[in-house]
Amino acid sequence: MTTDLDEKFMREALREAGYAAEKDEVPVGAVVVCRGRIIGRGHNMTESLHDPTAHAEMIAITAATEAIGGKYLTDCTLYVTVEPCPMCAGALAWSQIGRVVYGAIDPKRGFSLYSPTLLHPRTEVTAGVLGGECGELVSGFFREKRK
């Protein structure tokens, strides 16, 4: 079930995605929220860092675990503009994140395409929050690339 808070924090993830777009990165953004406060932010940086693992989720997870001083995010929620890939879902499983909220479904590389059980068994998932807006940001980016 989507809440006003889900939309609020997804807008923060969209802001992060905008930072990625400004750097000509695939515009995906993420924030990690714990007890109503953002403790980690990230946006795609694979091109600028020359690192295929520098996805928005990975950067946000690292920032969040640094902020709390531990590797487990059981009381936290990740908001990400696009469905996590299997690599990011695996990292989220290892962090034991409590909840994942994503905007646009990724029909080509989303984790649920490969294995919907990649996340930790206790992780709750909410899909489609501001999905149209999140999806259009990525679609528009690739439309411009094809011109």
Buried (B, 14 or more C-beta within 10 A) or exposed (E): EBEEEBEEBBBBBBBBBBBBBEEEBBBBBBBBBBEEEBBBBBBBBBBEEEEEEBBBBBBBBBBBBEBBEEEBBBEBBBBBBBBBBBBBBBBBBEBBBBBBBBBBBBEEEBBBBEEEEBBBEEBEBBBBBBBEBBBEBBEEBEEEEEE
